[in-house]
Amino acid sequence: TPEGQRREITVKTSEQHIDAAACEWGIAPGLLNFVDLLHVITYPFLLWAPWILHRRNSRDAVSSVLSLAILLTMAAEQPSATFLGSIGLPRAAHVALYDLGNISLLAGILLFPHGKLSGRLVLLLAALPILLVLHGDVYRSVFLAFMIAAVLILIRCLRKTPPGDLRQQIKWALYGFSSYALFLSLSIVGEMVKTSAESFSLQFLVEMLSGLALGLAFLLL
């Protein structure tokens, strides 16, 4: 105390501040757990996707890259990340899984549907490993730039493809990839700005909306 006396103070950790913020915005605390694990609902479909891609055309490089991207992304997200940490996987290895998942996804979109290489495409693919050495907001910004470039290239491919089954396939792929890019971008922007929120309750709201956007990104993918 200011008078020089000693006191023992016990601090009990809890999530009361989170519940208080939820009540302030009129959000049921139980909804938070659902939002945090919304993307897990899509896991059965995401597991089915690599299997069906492999079954339809096991020798197709683009299908293999996209399958690898889906599996690595699932491994890097919750609750897989917690499990990998519990069995002793080093954080550096976990970060590498996350980065390789993003690199594979970007490569798959850039190569879709034929895997044909051009000069610009080779340069973009060669630049993707830079994600392995970037961190924080710089990483997020560069990843978004790559994602936007990949979607624009796919739009260009769609315009050049004559009507038919292939055009329809590209159109559906573009829908999934662009929707994933849009909601993932919203999630990433939320992660970037939440620390500058004026209050914890506002930070909490941004965090929740970011989690919801991430779940929708996986669902639309």
C-alpha positions as CSV (number, residue, x, y, z in Angstrom):
1,T,0.0,0.0,0.0
2,P,1.1,3.7,-0.1
3,E,1.7,3.4,3.6
4,G,4.2,0.6,3.1
5,Q,2.0,-2.3,4.2
6,R,1.9,-5.6,2.3
7,R,-1.2,-7.5,1.1
8,E,-1.7,-10.7,-0.7
9,I,-3.9,-10.5,-3.8
10,T,-5.1,-13.6,-5.6
11,V,-6.0,-13.1,-9.3
12,K,-8.4,-15.6,-10.7
13,T,-8.1,-16.0,-14.5
14,S,-11.4,-16.4,-16.4
15,E,-13.3,-15.3,-19.5
16,Q,-15.6,-13.0,-17.6
17,H,-14.3,-10.0,-19.7
18,I,-15.3,-11.9,-22.9
19,D,-18.7,-12.7,-21.5
20,A,-19.1,-9.1,-20.5
21,A,-18.2,-7.8,-24.0
22,A,-20.7,-10.3,-25.5
23,C,-23.5,-9.1,-23.2
24,E,-22.6,-5.5,-24.2
25,W,-23.3,-6.3,-27.8
26,G,-26.3,-8.5,-27.1
27,I,-24.5,-11.7,-28.2
28,A,-25.0,-15.0,-26.5
29,P,-21.7,-16.3,-25.1
30,G,-22.5,-19.7,-26.5
31,L,-22.5,-18.2,-30.0
32,L,-18.8,-17.4,-29.6
33,N,-17.8,-21.1,-29.5
34,F,-19.9,-21.8,-32.6
35,V,-18.2,-18.9,-34.5
36,D,-14.7,-20.1,-33.4
37,L,-15.4,-23.5,-34.8
38,L,-17.6,-22.7,-37.7
39,H,-15.0,-23.7,-40.2
40,V,-14.8,-27.2,-38.7
41,I,-18.3,-27.8,-40.1
42,T,-16.8,-27.7,-43.6
43,Y,-14.0,-30.2,-42.8
44,P,-16.0,-33.3,-43.9
45,F,-16.6,-31.6,-47.3
46,L,-13.0,-30.4,-47.5
47,L,-11.8,-34.0,-46.8
48,W,-14.1,-35.3,-49.5
49,A,-12.8,-32.8,-52.0
50,P,-9.1,-34.0,-52.2
51,W,-10.4,-37.6,-52.4
52,I,-12.7,-36.9,-55.3
53,L,-10.1,-34.8,-57.1
54,H,-7.6,-37.7,-56.8
55,R,-10.2,-40.3,-57.8
56,R,-11.2,-38.4,-60.9
57,N,-7.7,-37.7,-62.1
58,S,-4.8,-38.8,-60.0
59,R,-2.2,-37.7,-62.5
60,D,-3.4,-34.1,-62.8
61,A,-0.9,-31.8,-61.2
62,V,-3.4,-29.0,-60.5
63,S,-5.8,-31.4,-58.7
64,S,-2.9,-32.7,-56.6
65,V,-1.7,-29.2,-55.7
66,L,-5.2,-28.1,-54.7
67,S,-5.7,-31.3,-52.7
68,L,-2.4,-30.7,-50.9
69,A,-3.4,-27.1,-50.2
70,I,-6.7,-28.2,-48.6
71,L,-5.1,-30.8,-46.4
72,L,-2.3,-28.5,-45.2
73,T,-4.7,-25.6,-44.5
74,M,-6.9,-27.9,-42.4
75,A,-3.8,-29.1,-40.5
76,A,-2.7,-25.6,-39.7
77,E,-6.1,-24.4,-38.4
78,Q,-7.9,-25.2,-35.2
79,P,-8.5,-27.7,-33.7
80,S,-5.8,-29.5,-35.6
81,A,-3.2,-26.9,-34.5
82,T,-4.0,-27.5,-30.8
83,F,-3.6,-31.3,-31.3
84,L,-0.2,-30.9,-33.1
85,G,1.0,-28.6,-30.3
86,S,0.0,-31.2,-27.7
87,I,2.1,-33.9,-29.3
88,G,5.1,-31.7,-29.4
89,L,5.2,-30.2,-32.9
90,P,7.5,-27.2,-32.9
91,R,5.9,-23.8,-33.6
92,A,8.3,-23.3,-36.5
93,A,7.0,-26.5,-38.1
94,H,3.4,-25.4,-37.5
95,V,4.0,-22.0,-39.1
96,A,5.6,-23.8,-42.1
97,L,2.5,-26.0,-42.5
98,Y,0.4,-22.8,-42.6
99,D,2.7,-21.1,-45.1
100,L,2.9,-24.2,-47.4
101,G,-0.9,-24.5,-47.3
102,N,-1.2,-20.9,-48.5
103,I,1.5,-21.3,-51.2
104,S,-0.1,-24.5,-52.5
105,L,-3.6,-22.9,-52.6
106,L,-2.2,-19.9,-54.5
107,A,-0.3,-22.1,-56.9
108,G,-3.4,-24.2,-57.5
109,I,-5.5,-21.2,-58.4
110,L,-2.7,-19.8,-60.6
111,L,-2.4,-23.1,-62.5
112,F,-6.1,-23.8,-62.8
113,P,-7.4,-25.4,-65.0
114,H,-4.7,-26.7,-67.4
115,G,-1.4,-26.0,-65.5
116,K,0.0,-24.2,-68.6
117,L,2.9,-22.0,-67.8
118,S,3.6,-18.5,-69.2
119,G,6.3,-16.0,-68.4
120,R,4.2,-14.0,-66.0
121,L,2.8,-17.1,-64.3
122,V,6.3,-18.5,-63.8
123,L,7.4,-15.3,-62.1
124,L,4.4,-15.4,-59.8
125,L,4.9,-19.0,-58.9
126,A,8.6,-18.4,-58.3
127,A,7.7,-15.5,-55.9
128,L,5.3,-17.5,-53.8
129,P,8.0,-18.9,-51.4
130,I,8.6,-15.4,-50.1
131,L,5.7,-16.1,-47.8
132,L,7.9,-18.5,-45.9
133,V,10.1,-15.6,-44.6
134,L,7.4,-12.9,-44.1
135,H,5.4,-12.3,-40.9
136,G,2.6,-10.2,-39.5
137,D,0.8,-7.6,-41.5
138,V,3.4,-7.7,-44.2
139,Y,2.7,-11.4,-44.7
140,R,-1.1,-10.8,-44.8
141,S,-0.7,-7.9,-47.3
142,V,1.5,-9.9,-49.7
143,F,-0.8,-13.0,-49.4
144,L,-3.8,-10.9,-50.3
145,A,-2.0,-9.3,-53.3
146,F,-1.1,-12.8,-54.6
147,M,-4.7,-14.0,-54.0
148,I,-6.2,-11.0,-55.9
149,A,-3.7,-11.6,-58.8
150,A,-4.7,-15.3,-58.9
151,V,-8.4,-14.5,-59.1
152,L,-7.9,-11.9,-61.8
153,I,-5.9,-14.4,-63.9
154,L,-8.7,-16.9,-63.5
155,I,-11.2,-14.2,-64.6
156,R,-9.1,-13.6,-67.7
157,C,-9.0,-17.4,-68.4
158,L,-12.8,-17.5,-68.1
159,R,-13.2,-14.8,-70.7
160,K,-11.0,-16.6,-73.2
161,T,-12.7,-20.0,-72.8
162,P,-15.5,-20.7,-75.3
163,P,-18.9,-21.9,-74.0
164,G,-18.9,-25.5,-72.8
165,D,-18.2,-27.8,-69.9
166,L,-14.7,-26.3,-69.3
167,R,-16.1,-22.8,-69.1
168,Q,-18.7,-24.0,-66.6
169,Q,-16.0,-25.7,-64.6
170,I,-13.9,-22.5,-64.5
171,K,-17.0,-20.5,-63.6
172,W,-17.7,-22.7,-60.5
173,A,-14.0,-22.7,-59.5
174,L,-13.9,-18.9,-59.9
175,Y,-17.0,-18.6,-57.6
176,G,-15.4,-20.8,-54.9
177,F,-11.9,-19.2,-55.1
178,S,-13.1,-15.6,-55.3
179,S,-15.6,-16.1,-52.5
180,Y,-12.8,-17.6,-50.4
181,A,-10.5,-14.7,-51.3
182,L,-13.2,-12.1,-50.4
183,F,-14.1,-13.5,-47.0
184,L,-10.6,-14.5,-46.1
185,S,-9.5,-10.9,-46.9
186,L,-12.2,-9.6,-44.6
187,S,-10.9,-12.0,-41.9
188,I,-7.3,-10.9,-42.4
189,V,-8.2,-7.2,-42.4
190,G,-10.1,-7.7,-39.1
191,E,-7.0,-9.4,-37.6
192,M,-4.9,-6.4,-38.7
193,V,-7.1,-3.7,-37.3
194,K,-8.5,-5.3,-34.1
195,T,-5.5,-4.2,-32.0
196,S,-6.2,-0.6,-32.7
197,A,-9.8,-0.8,-31.5
198,E,-10.7,1.9,-28.9
199,S,-12.1,-0.6,-26.4
200,F,-12.0,-4.3,-25.6
201,S,-15.7,-4.7,-26.5
202,L,-15.0,-3.3,-30.0
203,Q,-12.0,-5.4,-30.4
204,F,-14.0,-8.4,-29.4
205,L,-16.7,-7.6,-32.0
206,V,-14.0,-7.3,-34.7
207,E,-12.5,-10.6,-33.6
208,M,-15.9,-12.3,-33.8
209,L,-16.6,-11.0,-37.2
210,S,-13.2,-12.1,-38.4
211,G,-13.9,-15.6,-37.2
212,L,-17.3,-15.6,-38.9
213,A,-15.6,-14.4,-42.1
214,L,-13.0,-17.2,-41.9
215,G,-15.8,-19.8,-41.4
216,L,-17.7,-18.5,-44.5
217,A,-14.5,-18.5,-46.5
218,F,-14.0,-22.2,-45.9
219,L,-17.6,-22.9,-46.5
220,L,-17.6,-21.2,-49.9
221,L,-14.3,-22.8,-50.9
